[in-house]
Amino acid sequence: MDNYKKNSREIYKRRRILAIIISTFVLIALVALIGKIFLSTSTKGADGKTKDKILTTSEIKLEEREVDKLVIGTTTLSIFEDSQKNISDNLASYKLRPHRLKTVRDQAMGRGPKQSLLKREVFLTFDDGPSSEATEKVLDVLKEENVKATFFVIGKNVEKYPEILKRIYDEGHGIGIHTYSHDYKEIYSSPDALQRDIEACLASIRSVLGEDFNTILYRFPGGSFRKNKEIFIQRVEDLGYIYFDWNVLNGDAEGNNLSEDYLIKRFNETSRGYNKVLSLMHDTNAKQNTINTLPRIIQQLRAEKYQFKSLGDTL
């Protein structure tokens, strides 16, 4: 990420210098052309007074060509000015992305304005996929309901089901790093071990989506609610990631084969009072009732005037 910022600044500087050089040449050409037009269309008589000159057809064509050059030069300058503005806008947008994500996270976690003052938005997130069956069923529901979500993936599962990760990406959902191994003992043995796990997960994603793929979305295995969490949070932030916990859940992590009524009840209990919903569910094969209840949850939230967003939209 640091290299990206450095490269962006370097590109911005070079293009700005180029735009200044072109602007200078166009300005010189404009002054020269105005002087040439003035001299070619005016003459002095014997009495020393300036008289208008009648241009010949060939002279008129010459003047038209000069004007065309001026128009082309001005258009070129306009294009470079637009490019310069786009670069500036893109750099500004890049700087705002982490800020926007942190704002979403902090508002969802109760840091900031009261929930009653916030716009009603819901960010559906799914952990531990992709899986052989459940993830595609979740994607089918999301497609049917025209909803975008965010998937925090496990690197080992990405390697098993690359085509499903590709579908997540192709259908416009956000993709974040969850873990490569989901081995708590190894991951939390040290900040360096955590970093290795993150880098391995990113490598597995890039092996499917290409080396240009990047994400700054991260979710700690088990959440950030851990002993000595500060040193791990610091390492994640030093790597340039924004970590996300959740404020709403359906309880599917509490066991397998939980009833649909229980999952709906847990979702309603935990979402009460939140205008900014950051929900946790799982897209593993053992969570069949999460899939079964997902349409009902989406339709209920829509009836309550929530807007659905992916954390990737914020990017």
N, C-alpha and C positions, 0 to 999 in steps of 0.2 A: 504493500500500500504506500509506503514511503517513496519507493521508486516511482510509483504511478504519479504521486503528487509532484515529485521532482521533474519527471518528464513533462508533465502538463505545464509546469511553470516555464520550463525551457522552451517548449513549443510556443507558448504564449509570447515570450520575449522575442523569439525569432520572427514570428508573424507580425508583431507590433512594429519591429524595426523595418521589416519589409514594407508594411503599409505606409510608414512615415516616408521611406525613400520614394515610393511610387507617388505619394501625395505631393512631394516636392517637385518631381519631374512633371507631373500634370499641371501644377501651378505655374511652373516656368513656361510650359508649352502654351498655357492659356494666356499668359501675359504677352508672349511672343506673337501669338495669333491675333490678339486684339490690336497690337501695334501694326502688324502686317496689314490687317483689314483696313485700319485707319489710313495708312500710307497709300494703299492701293486704290482707295475710293475717293481720295482728295488730291487736288493739284493746286498750285499757285499760279495765278494769272500774272500778266505784265504789270498790273497795278499792285502786285504783292498780296492781293486778297485771295483767300482760299475759295476754290470753286469745286463744285461736285463734278466727279468724273463719271461718264457713262461707261460701264463695264461691257466688254465684248462677251460673246457667248462662251468662248474658251476660258476667259477670265472668271466668268460666273461658275463654270464647272470646277475650276481650280479652287475657288472659294468654297464650293460645296464639299470638295474633298477634304479641305482643311477643317471644315465644320464637322464632317464625319469623323475625322481623327480626334477632334475634341470630344465628341459624343462617346466614342469608343473609350477614350482615356477616362472620361468621367464615369462611364459604366464600370470600367475596371476598378476604379477607385471605390465605387459604391460596393462592388462585390467584395473587395478586401475589407472595407469598413464593416460589411455585414458579417464576414468571416470572423473579424476581430471581435465583434459584438457577441457572436455565437460562442467563441472560445471563452470570452469573459463570463457569459451566462452559464456555460457548462462548468467552468471552474467554480463559480459561485454555488451552483447546484451541488457539485461534488462536496464542497465544504459543508453544505447544509444537511447532507444525507445523514451523517452520524447524529447531528443535532435533532433532526426529525425523529429518528428511531429512538433516541433516548427520551424524547418528549412523550412518544407513544408508550414506551415502557414505564416511565415514571408516572404518567397519568393513570395507567392501568393499575399500578401498584400503590395508588393513593398518595403519591407525592405530587403536589401541585394543586390546581383549582379543585373545588368540590365536584364530585361526580355529577351532581345535578346541573352543573354549569357546562359540562362537556357535551360535545356532539355525540350522538349515539352511533358507535362504531363497534364492530366485532371482528376480531382477528382469530379465525379458526386455525389451530396448529396441531399437527400430527407428528408423533415421535415414533422412532424405532423401525421405520420402514427403510427401503421398500421391502414388501413381503410378496410371496408368490401369488397370493390370491386377494388378500384384504385391501392392499393399496389400490389395485385396479377397481375394486368395487367402490371404494371411497371416491376415486376419480370419476367413476360413472355417476355417482350421486351429485358430486359437485358440478359436473357438466350439465346434468339434467336441470339442476337448480340455478345454473348460471352464476356460480359463486367461485371466487378465487380464495385459496388457502395457502398455508405455509407448511412445508414438510422439513422437519429436522431429521436428517438421515443418519444411518449407521454405515460406516465405510465398508464393512464386511458384507453387508446386505446389498450395497451398491454393486459390489463385484459379482455377487450371485445373480442379481436381476438388473443388469444395466439397461435393458430395454424399458423397464418400468420407470427408472429414473429419467430416461429420455422422454417418456410420455409426460411425466410431471412437468418437466421443463417446457416441452412443446405446447402444453395446454396453458401455459402462462402462470403457473403457481410459483410461489417463492420457495427457494431451497436454502436451508441453513445447515450448518455443521452441528451434529449432536455428539458423535463419538465414532471412533473407528472400531473399537473392541467392545465397548460397554462393560469393561472389566474395572469395577470401582477400585479394587485393591491396587491394581497397576496404575490406573489413571491418576489417582490421588496420592500416589506414593511421593510425588514431588511436583513442583511447577514444571520442571523439565520434562517429566513423564507426561504431564497434561499436554504440553506443547507438542511432543512427538505424536500423541494421539490425534490432536487437531490436524497436524500436518499430514498424517497418514490418511485421515478422512478426506481432506481436501484433494489429495493426490488421487484417491479413488474416484472422486466426483469428476475431476479433470480428465481422467482416463476415458470417461464416457462423453463428457460435454465439451472437451477440448481444453487446451492449456490456457486459453484466454478467459475461461470462466473464473469468476471471482464472487465471493460473498463475504459480507461482514456480519452475517447473522449467526449467532451461536447460542446453544442451550446446554448448560451443564447437565451431565447425566445425574439424575436425581434432583436437579435444581441447584441453585447457589446456596441453599440453606445447609451449610456444612460447617463443621468445626474447622478452624483455621481458614475459613473461606477467603479472607482478605488477600492472602498471598496468591491464591489461584485466580481470583477476580483481577488482581493487578496484572498477572501474566496475560490473561485473556485480553485485557484492555491494551497492554503494551503491544500485543500482536495486531491491534487494530480492529478487534471484533467488538460488537455490541451484544451483550448477553441478555437473554430473555427468560424470565420465569413465567408465571401464569397467575391469574387471579380467579379463574373459573375452571372447573373440571367436571367431568361426568362420572368420575370415580372408577373408570375402567382399569386403573392401575391397582385397585384394591383386591383384584382377583379375577379369575376367568369365569366365564359363563354366568356373569351377573345378569339379573333380569333387566328387561327393557324398562320396566317401571322404576326400578332402582336407579338406573343411569339417568333417566329423565328427572327424577326427583333430586338427585345430587346436582345435576346441572342447574336446575331452578333454584335450589338452595344457595349455591355458591355464586350465582349470577345476580342475585337480588341486590338492588341498590347500585349496580355498576352501569354507567353509561358507556364506559370504555372497557370492552370485554376482550381479554386475552386468554383464550381457552386452551386447555390441554386435553387431547385425546390420543389414542394410539392406533396405528394402522397395521397391527400384527394379526396373523391368522386366528389367534385365540380370542380376538375381540370382535366376534361376529355381531354381537348386539350393539356395539358402537356403530357399525354400519347400518343396522336395522333402524336405529333411533335417529340417525343423522338427518334424514329428510324432515322428521318432525321437529327437531331442534331448529333447523334452518327456517322452516316455515313459521314456527313460533316467533323467532327473533325478527323475521321480516314483518310479521303482523304487528310487532311492537316498535316498528319504524327504525330498526337498526340497519345500517349500511355495512355490507360485507367488504372487507379489504384483506389483501395479502400484505405481509410485511415487505414483500418484494415491491409492492406498489410504492411504498415509501422510499425505496431505493431509486 
